[in-house]
Structure formats: structure tokens, C-alpha cells
Amino acid sequence: MPSVPTDTDGEAATEERRLRLRVLLAEYRTLLVVALVVALALGGWVSYGAYATPGEETTRERDRVWTATGSFSHGATVTESNPVYPAGTRLENESLYYTAVTPTVDGEFVGGYESRTAADVRVRLTVDVVYRAVDGESDAVYWSKRERLAATTVEDASPGETVSAAFSLNVTDAAAAIDEIERELGASPGETEIALELEREIDGTIAGEERSAADGYRVEIATDHGTYRLDERASYDEHHEESDTETVPTSAGPARTVGGPLLVLIGVGGLAGLAVVSRRVPEPTTAERAWLAYRDDADRFADVITTVALPDAALEGPRAELETLAELAAFGIDVGAAVVFDPERGLYAVREDGLVYVFEPPRRRSTEAGDRISDSDAPGRSPVTDERATASAGADPTGAVDDDLLALAGFAEDRLESGSMGGDSRSDDGPRPTETDTGRSDGGDRSRESPAS
């Protein structure tokens, strides 16, 4: 039956755990040292980059220095009375004009600038009308004619001051001018266009520096079946910006400012702790490693090992010693023989073909050379007496000692009890038993009387 756990068993288990930890430490010490050294070096490099040489970065800030402003407006006055508009009606910024009643379009191009400071600034505005014939697919210009409609120049213009150039164009006359040009050319290639070209030039000392800017815009005048419209743009403002470049130290994030010193701390603390532990904890000896290997084998093959206290006769005969329990268990499984652990002798045995295969477990460090293997070293179960082991073997053939080993053990016990171990025989000349003597024949026990004298 299983033995009751004792304090000795608990101490043995604790010692085994400590021994395994020592083996793990010895096995992975070099790897730990390398990992800690790498952590220390990496932490030092990150910390040095974050604090000693953070590096520099260039920032570019765009600042609006000044703005050239502009606007465009147009309108037409009704010259002929009609059911819709009375004569003299002023139409402003219409999307469509009628050539018959509003043949002339007039307007104004306004320009200027905005700046915090300025001096000696000149603003010049021009408005031209351009007639031309172009290829609709390739934009090739076949012919072109330009006429100046308005021009205005203001010297020493102040910031925010408006300069205007007013213009007037008779669209009917412009169409007639195109027809005259084509008549004189004797051909009408491509498509004809009428457009207003607006130009604005600003130069002078603006925002503390000498600056100059020229901007041009094109306003198409599209004619179609007695109507025309001006395709103007939404804005005529131009913003002039400058970039200020500034070099500042690179800002190291928390991953570098905190992570670097933390890696250094882990590396230094880990190496110091590993050094202290290595000095205080001895290296596992060869015997201790062998004992742990034996314990692993005992746990691995616990299901095929039977614990039995064997008589001396069961181990008599030629012996073969194996180096590991795993080899003995594998041999027993291969030949189909029982693997027996004798707790009294502290050894494992397999009997096959008259030869006894034996493995003697190594001792723990705390076990003296002459001591027996303790219950905690047994393979998964506590020792039992010879009688219980023999009975158990008879009841469960799959988990008991093989037939040869049990027969040998039983024969040895019978011979020892009768006092005839080793082959006892009686001589014909020896004394015969009396009437009160009892004897034991080969076939069993029965009483036999001696002859009368």
C-alpha cells in the first residue's frame, strides 16, 4: 500500500527542485550573460544618443510676407428697349449678355497689395483685348492681334490702396474685326477667340526687402448665337510667402529617454545578481546530474516498474550491469520481462534466460555511499513486503515479476524454511525418526511411524 508522506519526503522534493534549478542556472548561465551584456550595451547606446548627442533637426516655417490683391468686375448698359430690359438699364456681372441690346461690355480691373511695411512701391495695371485663331486640338495659334484697352500706373502706392484700370469693349465691333482679318487673310483656319488679358506689376520695398511681382490673367469672351459671356476666375490674389529655416535639437521620445536607462539598469542589475548567485550556488556535480537523469528515467518508466523486496536467491547467477535505468527499462520492454525495483538493496533487475540484468541508481549528494535508496528515490510507489509483492504478482500478471523470477523466489523461500537449502539428503546408515518424529516427503507432508525394535 502507498506510504504516508513524511517530512523526509518533502525535504527530498525540495532538494530535488533546488538541484534542478542549479542545473538550469548552469545550463543557461552563458546565455543569460550574453543577453544581459547585450541589454547593457543597447541601453548605453540608446541613452548616449538620447542625452549626450540627441542630434539636430531642421524645421521650416512658411510665413506670409505680403499679398498682391486684385479683383475684376464687368457690366453692360442696355441700348435698345426690349420686352425684358428698358433702355439705359445697367447690368452688372451677368453670366450672359445679349449682343443686340448690350453690345458693349465695360468693366474695371483693380489691383494693389497688402503688407505690414512698404516704401516706394509702384503698381501698374493693363487691360488688352486679343483676337486670335487657334487649333482646337493642339492649341496652335494661327494668327493673333492685340489692342490696349486700359493702362494705369501709380507710384508710391501704399499698402491697401486700390489702383483701377477701367476698360470698355464693343463685342459687335470685335466680331466684325475678326471677320475683316479673315477676309484680308483669305482664310479662316481653326477657331477664333476674343479674350481680355489683364496684367499687374508691383515692385518696390515691401516688408523690408526689395521685391517685384508680375501676374497675368486671361478672361475669355465666348460668343454664341447673339450672346456673349465672360469666363472670369474666382480670385486674383497672389500670396507671397517666405520660409524661415531653423535648426533645433532632436526631441528624444520616452522610448529612448526612459527605455535606454531601463535597459542599462536591467543589464547591470542582472549581471550583478548573476555573479552573486554564481558565487553562492555551486555547480552541479557529475553525480548530481546523473541522479537527476535517473529520476527522470524513473518517472518516465514508472508504469513498467514493479517494486518488490527480492530474496537473495532471486538475484543469484551471472550479472550484467547497465549504465542507465532507461537502458534497463527498454531492454525489459523489448524482451517482455518485468522490471523490478528492490528497495532493500536499492537496485533494479530484469531476469532473462538465466542472466540477471541490474542497474544500481546513483546516490543523491546528501545520501551516504552505504545507505539504501530512500522511499523518495523509488520509482513512483512505496516498498512492500515480499509476501505482498508475491501475492500482487500472482493476482496481476501484467504488473508483477515474470514467471521465472517468481518461481525462483518461491523455491528459495520453501528451501530456506525446511532447512534444506543447497540439497539436503539422508543416508541409509543415519538415525531414523521415532514414532513421534514427523517427516516431509517429496509429494507433501504426512506422518510416518518407525519400525518396532
C-alpha positions as CSV (number, residue, x, y, z in Angstrom):
1,M,0.0,0.0,0.0
2,P,1.2,3.5,-0.6
3,S,3.3,5.0,2.1
4,V,2.3,8.1,4.1
5,P,4.2,11.2,3.0
6,T,6.8,12.2,5.6
7,D,8.8,15.3,6.3
8,T,11.8,13.5,4.8
9,D,9.8,13.1,1.5
10,G,9.1,16.9,1.5
11,E,12.7,17.7,2.1
12,A,13.8,15.4,-0.7
13,A,11.4,17.0,-3.1
14,T,12.6,20.5,-2.1
15,E,16.2,19.4,-2.5
16,E,15.4,18.0,-6.0
17,R,13.7,21.2,-7.0
18,R,16.8,23.2,-5.9
19,L,19.1,20.8,-7.7
20,R,17.1,21.2,-10.9
21,L,17.3,25.0,-10.6
22,R,21.0,24.7,-10.2
23,V,21.3,22.7,-13.3
24,L,19.1,25.2,-15.2
25,L,21.3,28.0,-14.0
26,A,24.5,26.2,-15.0
27,E,23.0,25.4,-18.4
28,Y,21.7,28.8,-19.3
29,R,24.3,31.0,-17.4
30,T,26.3,31.8,-20.6
31,L,23.1,32.7,-22.5
32,L,22.0,34.9,-19.6
33,V,25.3,36.7,-19.5
34,V,25.2,37.3,-23.3
35,A,21.6,38.6,-23.1
36,L,22.4,40.9,-20.2
37,V,25.6,42.3,-21.8
38,V,23.6,43.0,-25.0
39,A,20.9,44.8,-22.9
40,L,23.6,46.8,-21.2
41,A,25.3,47.8,-24.4
42,L,22.0,48.6,-26.2
43,G,20.8,50.6,-23.2
44,G,24.1,52.6,-23.1
45,W,23.9,53.3,-26.8
46,V,20.3,54.5,-26.6
47,S,20.9,56.6,-23.5
48,Y,24.0,58.2,-25.1
49,G,22.0,59.1,-28.2
50,A,19.1,60.5,-26.1
51,Y,21.1,62.6,-23.7
52,A,24.7,63.1,-24.9
53,T,24.2,63.5,-28.7
54,P,20.5,64.0,-29.3
55,G,21.2,65.2,-32.9
56,E,19.6,68.1,-34.7
57,E,16.6,68.5,-37.0
58,T,15.8,71.4,-39.4
59,T,12.4,72.9,-39.2
60,R,11.0,75.1,-42.0
61,E,8.3,77.6,-41.2
62,R,6.4,79.4,-44.0
63,D,5.4,82.9,-43.3
64,R,3.1,85.0,-45.5
65,V,5.1,88.2,-46.1
66,W,2.8,90.1,-48.4
67,T,-0.1,89.7,-50.8
68,A,-0.8,91.1,-54.3
69,T,-4.5,91.8,-54.4
70,G,-6.8,92.1,-57.3
71,S,-10.5,92.0,-58.5
72,F,-12.3,92.1,-61.8
73,S,-15.8,93.4,-62.5
74,H,-17.9,93.9,-65.6
75,G,-21.2,95.1,-66.8
76,A,-23.2,96.4,-69.8
77,T,-25.9,99.1,-70.4
78,V,-29.0,98.2,-72.4
79,T,-29.0,100.4,-75.5
80,E,-32.2,99.2,-77.1
81,S,-35.6,98.9,-75.5
82,N,-37.0,95.4,-75.3
83,P,-39.7,93.5,-73.5
84,V,-37.3,92.5,-70.8
85,Y,-35.0,95.4,-70.2
86,P,-35.8,99.1,-70.6
87,A,-33.2,101.2,-72.4
88,G,-30.5,102.5,-70.1
89,T,-30.7,99.6,-67.7
90,R,-27.3,98.7,-66.1
91,L,-26.5,95.0,-65.9
92,E,-23.7,94.1,-63.5
93,N,-21.6,90.9,-63.6
94,E,-24.2,89.0,-65.5
95,S,-23.4,85.4,-66.6
96,L,-24.8,86.2,-70.1
97,Y,-25.2,89.3,-72.2
98,Y,-27.3,89.8,-75.4
99,T,-25.3,91.3,-78.2
100,A,-28.3,93.1,-79.8
101,V,-29.3,95.1,-76.7
102,T,-26.0,95.2,-74.8
103,P,-23.3,95.3,-77.5
104,T,-20.7,97.0,-75.3
105,V,-19.2,95.5,-72.2
106,D,-17.2,97.6,-69.8
107,G,-15.5,96.8,-66.5
108,E,-12.7,97.5,-64.2
109,F,-9.6,95.7,-63.1
110,V,-8.5,96.6,-59.6
111,G,-5.0,95.9,-58.2
112,G,-3.0,96.6,-55.1
113,Y,-1.1,94.9,-52.3
114,E,-1.1,94.1,-48.5
115,S,2.0,94.3,-46.3
116,R,3.0,95.4,-42.8
117,T,5.6,97.8,-44.2
118,A,6.3,99.2,-47.6
119,A,8.1,102.1,-49.3
120,D,8.4,103.4,-52.9
121,V,6.0,100.8,-54.3
122,R,4.8,101.1,-57.9
123,V,1.6,99.4,-59.1
124,R,0.9,99.2,-62.8
125,L,-2.2,97.6,-64.4
126,T,-3.0,97.0,-68.1
127,V,-6.0,95.5,-69.9
128,D,-5.7,94.3,-73.5
129,V,-8.1,92.7,-75.9
130,V,-6.7,89.8,-78.0
131,Y,-8.2,88.4,-81.2
132,R,-6.7,85.1,-82.5
133,A,-7.4,81.9,-84.4
134,V,-6.2,78.6,-82.7
135,D,-6.3,74.9,-83.4
136,G,-8.9,73.4,-81.1
137,E,-6.9,70.2,-80.5
138,S,-3.3,71.3,-80.4
139,D,-3.8,74.9,-79.2
140,A,-1.6,76.0,-82.1
141,V,-2.1,79.8,-82.8
142,Y,-2.6,80.6,-86.4
143,W,-2.8,84.4,-86.1
144,S,-3.2,86.9,-83.2
145,K,-3.9,90.6,-82.8
146,R,-3.7,92.7,-79.6
147,E,-5.2,96.0,-78.7
148,R,-4.6,98.0,-75.5
149,L,-7.9,98.9,-73.7
150,A,-6.6,100.4,-70.5
151,A,-3.4,101.1,-68.6
152,T,-2.8,102.7,-65.1
153,T,0.3,103.3,-63.1
154,V,0.5,104.6,-59.5
155,E,3.9,105.5,-58.0
156,D,4.5,105.2,-54.2
157,A,1.3,103.2,-53.7
158,S,0.5,102.5,-50.0
159,P,-0.5,99.0,-48.6
160,G,-4.2,98.5,-49.0
161,E,-4.5,101.3,-51.7
162,T,-6.6,100.3,-54.7
163,V,-5.5,101.0,-58.3
164,S,-8.0,100.6,-61.0
165,A,-7.9,100.3,-64.8
166,A,-11.4,100.8,-66.5
167,F,-12.0,99.4,-69.9
168,S,-14.8,99.2,-72.5
169,L,-15.2,96.8,-75.4
170,N,-17.8,96.7,-78.1
171,V,-18.2,92.9,-78.7
172,T,-20.1,93.5,-82.0
173,D,-17.1,95.5,-83.3
174,A,-14.7,92.8,-82.1
175,A,-16.6,90.2,-84.0
176,A,-16.5,92.4,-87.1
177,A,-12.7,92.9,-86.7
178,I,-12.2,89.2,-86.8
179,D,-14.3,88.9,-89.9
180,E,-12.2,91.6,-91.5
181,I,-8.9,89.9,-90.6
182,E,-10.1,86.6,-92.1
183,R,-11.3,88.4,-95.2
184,E,-8.0,90.0,-95.7
185,L,-6.2,86.7,-95.0
186,G,-8.4,85.0,-97.4
187,A,-8.8,82.0,-95.0
188,S,-10.4,81.2,-91.7
189,P,-8.3,78.4,-90.1
190,G,-9.0,77.0,-86.6
191,E,-11.4,78.6,-84.2
192,T,-11.5,82.3,-83.4
193,E,-11.3,83.7,-79.9
194,I,-11.8,87.0,-78.1
195,A,-10.2,87.5,-74.7
196,L,-9.2,90.1,-72.2
197,E,-5.7,89.8,-70.9
198,L,-5.1,91.5,-67.5
199,E,-1.6,92.2,-66.2
200,R,-0.5,93.5,-62.7
201,E,3.0,94.6,-61.9
202,I,4.2,95.5,-58.4
203,D,7.7,96.4,-57.4
204,G,9.3,98.3,-54.5
205,T,10.4,97.9,-50.9
206,I,7.9,95.5,-49.3
207,A,8.3,94.0,-45.8
208,G,11.8,95.4,-45.5
209,E,13.1,94.0,-48.8
210,E,13.2,94.9,-52.4
211,R,10.5,92.9,-54.2
212,S,8.9,92.6,-57.6
213,A,6.0,90.5,-58.8
214,A,4.1,90.3,-62.2
215,D,0.9,88.4,-62.6
216,G,-1.2,87.9,-65.7
217,Y,-4.8,86.6,-66.2
218,R,-6.9,85.8,-69.2
219,V,-10.7,86.4,-69.3
220,E,-12.3,84.6,-72.3
221,I,-15.3,86.3,-74.1
222,A,-17.3,83.5,-75.6
223,T,-19.8,84.5,-78.3
224,D,-22.7,82.2,-79.4
225,H,-25.8,82.9,-81.4
226,G,-26.3,86.6,-80.5
227,T,-25.0,86.3,-76.9
228,Y,-21.6,86.5,-75.1
229,R,-20.3,85.8,-71.6
230,L,-17.1,86.5,-69.7
231,D,-15.3,83.5,-68.2
232,E,-13.6,85.1,-65.2
233,R,-11.7,83.5,-62.4
234,A,-12.7,83.4,-58.8
235,S,-9.7,85.2,-57.3
236,Y,-7.0,87.5,-58.4
237,D,-5.0,87.5,-55.1
238,E,-1.5,86.1,-55.0
239,H,0.2,85.3,-51.7
240,H,3.9,85.6,-51.5
241,E,5.5,83.6,-48.7
242,E,9.0,83.0,-47.3
243,S,10.4,80.1,-45.4
244,D,12.4,80.5,-42.2
245,T,14.7,77.6,-41.6
246,E,15.6,76.8,-38.0
247,T,17.9,74.0,-36.7
248,V,16.8,72.7,-33.3
249,P,17.9,69.7,-31.2
250,T,16.0,66.5,-31.9
251,S,13.4,65.6,-29.3
252,A,14.0,62.1,-28.0
253,G,10.8,60.3,-27.1
254,P,10.1,58.2,-24.0
255,A,11.2,55.1,-25.7
256,R,14.8,56.5,-25.7
257,T,14.9,58.7,-22.6
258,V,13.3,56.0,-20.4
259,G,14.0,52.8,-22.3
260,G,17.7,53.4,-22.5
261,P,18.4,53.8,-18.8
262,L,16.0,51.0,-18.0
263,L,18.0,48.6,-20.2
264,V,21.2,49.7,-18.5
265,L,19.6,49.1,-15.1
266,I,18.5,45.6,-16.2
267,G,21.9,44.8,-17.6
268,V,23.9,45.9,-14.6
269,G,21.5,44.6,-12.0
270,G,21.2,41.3,-13.8
271,L,24.9,40.8,-14.2
272,A,25.5,41.7,-10.5
273,G,22.8,39.3,-9.4
274,L,24.0,36.5,-11.6
275,A,27.5,37.0,-10.2
276,V,26.3,36.8,-6.6
277,V,24.2,33.7,-7.3
278,S,27.0,32.0,-9.2
279,R,29.4,32.5,-6.2
280,R,26.9,31.2,-3.7
281,V,25.4,28.4,-5.7
282,P,27.9,25.6,-6.5
283,E,28.0,23.9,-9.9
284,P,26.0,20.6,-10.1
285,T,28.4,17.7,-9.8
286,T,28.6,14.8,-12.2
287,A,26.9,12.6,-9.6
288,E,24.1,15.1,-9.1
289,R,23.5,15.3,-12.8
290,A,23.4,11.5,-13.1
291,W,21.0,11.3,-10.2
292,L,18.6,13.8,-11.9
293,A,18.8,11.8,-15.1
294,Y,18.0,8.7,-13.1
295,R,15.0,10.4,-11.5
296,D,13.7,11.4,-15.0
297,D,14.0,7.9,-16.2
298,A,12.2,6.6,-13.1
299,D,9.3,8.9,-13.7
300,R,9.3,8.1,-17.4
301,F,9.1,4.3,-16.9
302,A,7.1,4.2,-13.6
303,D,4.3,2.3,-15.3
304,V,6.5,-0.6,-16.2
305,I,8.5,-0.9,-12.9
306,T,7.3,-3.1,-10.1
307,T,8.6,-2.5,-6.5
308,V,9.3,-5.9,-4.8
309,A,11.6,-6.9,-2.0
310,L,13.5,-9.8,-3.6
311,P,15.2,-12.7,-1.7
312,D,18.9,-13.3,-2.3
313,A,18.3,-16.3,-4.4
314,A,16.3,-14.3,-7.0
315,L,19.5,-12.3,-7.8
316,E,21.9,-15.3,-8.0
317,G,23.5,-16.2,-11.2
318,P,25.5,-14.3,-13.8
319,R,25.0,-10.5,-13.8
320,A,25.2,-7.8,-16.4
321,E,25.2,-4.2,-15.2
322,L,23.6,-1.4,-17.3
323,E,24.6,2.3,-17.0
324,T,21.1,3.8,-17.1
325,L,17.6,2.9,-15.9
326,A,16.3,3.9,-19.4
327,E,18.5,1.2,-21.0
328,L,17.3,-1.5,-18.5
329,A,13.6,-0.5,-18.9
330,A,14.0,-0.5,-22.7
331,F,15.6,-4.0,-22.5
332,G,12.8,-5.3,-20.3
333,I,10.1,-3.9,-22.7
334,D,11.9,-5.5,-25.7
335,V,12.2,-9.0,-24.2
336,G,8.8,-8.8,-22.4
337,A,10.3,-9.3,-18.9
338,A,9.3,-7.5,-15.7
339,V,11.5,-4.6,-14.5
340,V,11.7,-5.0,-10.7
341,F,12.9,-2.4,-8.1
342,D,14.2,-3.8,-4.8
343,P,14.0,-1.1,-2.2
344,E,16.1,-3.1,0.3
345,R,19.1,-3.4,-2.0
346,G,18.3,-0.2,-3.9
347,L,18.7,-1.7,-7.4
348,Y,16.7,-2.5,-10.4
349,A,16.7,-6.0,-12.0
350,V,15.5,-7.8,-15.1
351,R,15.9,-11.6,-15.4
352,E,16.1,-13.1,-18.8
353,D,17.4,-16.6,-19.9
354,G,19.2,-17.2,-16.6
355,L,21.1,-13.9,-16.7
356,V,20.3,-11.0,-14.3
357,Y,20.5,-7.5,-15.7
358,V,21.0,-5.0,-13.0
359,F,21.0,-1.2,-12.7
360,E,22.2,0.5,-9.4
361,P,20.9,4.0,-9.1
362,P,23.3,6.8,-8.3
363,R,23.1,8.5,-4.9
364,R,22.0,12.0,-4.1
365,R,24.6,14.3,-2.6
366,S,23.0,14.0,0.8
367,T,22.9,10.2,0.7
368,E,25.9,8.4,2.1
369,A,27.6,5.7,0.0
370,G,26.5,2.9,2.2
371,D,22.8,4.0,2.7
372,R,19.9,2.4,0.9
373,I,17.8,4.2,-1.6
374,S,15.1,6.1,0.2
375,D,11.4,5.8,-0.5
376,S,11.6,9.2,-2.3
377,D,14.0,7.7,-4.7
378,A,11.7,4.8,-5.5
379,P,10.0,4.8,-8.9
380,G,6.6,6.1,-8.1
381,R,5.4,3.8,-5.3
382,S,6.5,2.8,-1.7
383,P,8.2,-0.5,-0.9
384,V,6.1,-3.5,0.1
385,T,7.0,-6.8,1.8
386,D,8.0,-9.9,-0.1
387,E,4.7,-11.6,0.7
388,R,2.5,-8.7,-0.6
389,A,4.7,-8.3,-3.7
390,T,4.4,-12.0,-4.4
391,A,0.6,-12.0,-3.9
392,S,0.2,-8.9,-6.0
393,A,2.3,-10.5,-8.7
394,G,0.1,-13.6,-8.7
395,A,-3.1,-11.5,-8.9
396,D,-2.0,-9.2,-11.7
397,P,0.3,-10.9,-14.2
398,T,0.7,-7.7,-16.3
399,G,2.3,-5.7,-13.5
400,A,4.3,-8.4,-11.5
401,V,7.6,-10.1,-11.8
402,D,7.9,-12.6,-14.6
403,D,7.3,-16.3,-14.0
404,D,10.9,-17.3,-13.8
405,L,11.8,-14.8,-11.2
406,L,8.7,-15.6,-9.0
407,A,9.3,-19.3,-9.3
408,L,12.9,-18.8,-8.2
409,A,11.9,-16.6,-5.3
410,G,9.2,-19.1,-4.1
411,F,11.5,-22.1,-4.4
412,A,14.2,-20.3,-2.4
413,E,11.7,-19.5,0.4
414,D,10.5,-23.1,0.7
415,R,14.0,-24.4,0.9
416,L,15.1,-21.9,3.5
417,E,12.1,-22.7,5.7
418,S,12.7,-26.5,5.6
419,G,16.4,-26.0,6.3
420,S,17.4,-28.0,3.3
421,M,18.7,-25.1,1.0
422,G,21.5,-26.4,-1.1
423,G,20.3,-30.0,-1.4
424,D,19.8,-31.9,2.0
425,S,19.8,-35.8,1.7
426,R,19.6,-38.6,4.3
427,S,21.9,-41.6,4.4
428,D,20.6,-45.2,5.0
429,D,23.1,-45.6,7.9
430,G,21.9,-42.5,9.7
431,P,19.4,-42.5,12.6
432,R,15.7,-43.0,11.7
433,P,13.0,-40.9,13.1
434,T,11.0,-42.3,16.1
435,E,7.2,-42.6,16.3
436,T,6.9,-39.1,17.4
437,D,9.1,-37.8,14.6
438,T,7.4,-36.3,11.6
439,G,8.8,-36.1,8.1
440,R,8.0,-34.4,4.8
441,S,8.1,-36.5,1.6
442,D,8.6,-35.1,-1.9
443,G,4.9,-35.3,-2.6
444,G,3.7,-33.4,0.6
445,D,3.6,-33.6,4.4
446,R,2.4,-36.8,6.2
447,S,3.3,-38.8,9.5
448,R,5.3,-41.9,9.3
449,E,5.9,-44.5,12.2
450,S,9.3,-46.1,12.7
451,P,9.6,-50.0,12.8
452,A,9.3,-51.7,16.2
453,S,12.6,-52.8,17.8
